[in-house]
Amino acid sequence: MASRNPNVRRRSGKGMKGHTIGKGHKRPTKQGAGMTAKGVAKYRRENPGSKLKTAVTESKPTGARAKRRKSYCARSAGQMKKFPKAARNPNSRLRQARKRWKC
């Protein structure tokens, strides 16, 4: 049996388990997908040290918020390539989130 690498950091939080649309942690797809402020607050409580923030939705962000949007748009463009079925569907969570971020 192979032993675990002692240099690999193990995650202590629950991740996104327990985050639902019904409880107000995530937005419904028709409202732009993504997480709500309530969902981000819950995630940060469950995962101390997390730097998760809500979406950058203003039309002309400046400084760090502009960089976050540019970074998200670049990452989600990669997801569009990886999941072509979601990329073709205008109602997919991926497409709706990109629309909300104004990508």
Secondary structure, 3 states (H helix, E strand, C coil): CCCCCCCCCCCCCCCCCCCCCCCCCECCHHHCCCECHHHHHHHHHHCCCCCCCCCCCCCCCCCHHHHHHHHHHHHHHHHHHHCHHHHHCCCCHHHHHHHHCCC
